[in-house]
Amino acid sequence: MSRKKETIVYEKLTLEQWRELTAQDPEMPVNSSTSGISMFPLLRSKGDSVRLIPYRREMKIGDIIMFIRSDGREIVHRLCWIGEDTVQTIGDNCDRRDAIIPRSSVVGLVTHVCNRGHLIHVDSGFWVFYGKFMMWSNPFRMFIRNKLYRPLRRLARRIIKGK
């Protein structure tokens, strides 16, 4: 008789409890709600959630991971650099990369995103391409946003206000 896998609601389970459970059942997923816009448009600020599994395979650039920052906050970002004992991440909507963190800070691998009720498999072809495009285009997108769009928006506001 096979046992049906259940998804655990993250808010009712501590990280240590989840790690203990995944030691017994390595494929035990956990859902976690998200906030913030650092991974926009894949993750929106309210109502979205991610499904995590423990990181059991070799890390690769472009993977979406959850890690714990030095201040204790859990962050979901995309891997952009992998060292021997350290990794670096970046949000799809961020100007610059995060600080380098130890591999031991990585909690899990994001396998699915629930975005406005739609379940997105982040390992599907389109989303793998999307992740590579977001990392490749980041310098260009940030240049356009910071050097062109924002100054033009400020100029338009001054013109509209008559200053």
N, C-alpha and C positions, 0 to 999 in steps of 0.2 A: 504494500500500500504506500503510494507516494504522498509525501506531505506537501500541501500547497504553500507556496511562499507568500508571506504577507509583507506589506510595506509598513514600516514603523513611522509614526508621526514624530518628527525630530524634537518638537517642543516638549514632548512628554518623556524624552529619553536623553540622558546626558551622553556626551561624547565617549566617555569611558565605558558606559554601559553598552553603547553600540559597538565599540571595539571588542568588548568581551563576547558579545553575540556573534560578531563576524569571525572571531577565532573559531567558533563552533560551526558556523555556516558562512563560508566566505562570500557567498552570493547574496547575502542579506542586504536588500536596498533600504534606503532611508530617504524620506522626503523632507525638504527644508524650504521654508518660504524665504523670499528674497526681498531686499529693499535697496533703493539707490538706483542710479542711472549709469554706472560705470560699464555695464555690459549691454547698454541700449544699442540696437533695437531687439536683440535676441531676448534679453531679460528686461522687463519694464519695472518701474519702481514699486508698484503695489499689485498684489494678487498673484504674482508668478511664483512658481516653485521649481526646484530642481530635484532630481533623483540621483542619489550618490550610491556608489559601491566602493568598497575599499580598493586602493590602488594595488593590484596584483601583477600587472604586466609592466613592461619597460615603459618609462615615460617618453613621450614624443612631443615635439613642438606642435602647437596647435590644440593640444588637449585642453579641455576646460576642467579645472580642478577647484576644490575647496581647500583652503589652507588657513592656518591660524596665525594672525599677525602677532608681533611682539606685545601689543597692548591687549591681546586676548580676543579680538574680534575675528569672526569667521568671514572670509572673503572668497568670492567665486570670481576667478579671472582665468585668462587663457595663458598657457605656458608659452613663453617666447624665447627662453634661453635655458639650457640645461648644462650644469657643470657636474663635476664628479660628486660632490656632496651638497651642492646648492642648486637652486633654481631661481628663475626670475619670471614674473608674470606681467601682463598688461591687460587692462580692461579694453573692450572694443571701442569704448567712447572716451578713453583717457588720453591726455596729452603726452604723458611720459610713462615709462615703465615703473613698476613697483620696486621697492628695495629688494636686494638679493636675500633670499630666505633659505634656511637649511631644508633638506629633503624631509627631515623628520617632522616639519611643520605641515606637510601635505596630509590632509585628512582623507580625501577620497577623490574619485573620478566622477565627473558629471556624465551620466549616460542619457538622460532625458531632461527636457525642459517642458513644463506645463505653462504655456503662454496663452492667456485669455481662453482657457478651456481646451486648447489644442495641444496634443502631446507631440513634441518634436524629438526625434531621435538624432542626437548631435553627431553620431557616427555615419549618418547617411551621406551620400555623395554631395548633395547641394550644400549641406551645412559644413562639411569638411572644406569644400571650395570657398564658402563664405568666410570661414575662419582664416584660411590662408590669405584671402583677399583683404580682410580687415587688418591683418598684421602687416602685409606688404604695403597697403595704402595709407597706413597710419600717419607717416610724416607728411604726406600730401594733404590728407584730410585736415590735419591739425594746422598746417600752414594756411589753408584756405579759411578755416574757421577763425584762427587767431589773427592773421595778418590782413585778410580781406573782408570777411563777413562782419566781424565785430566792429572794425573802424567805420565801415559803410553804414552799419546800423546806428552807430553813435552820430554820424554825420546826418543821417536822415532824421533822427530825433531832434537834433539842433535846428534843422531846417523847418521841421513841423512846428516846433515851439517858437520859432522866430528869433533865435539867438544867434 
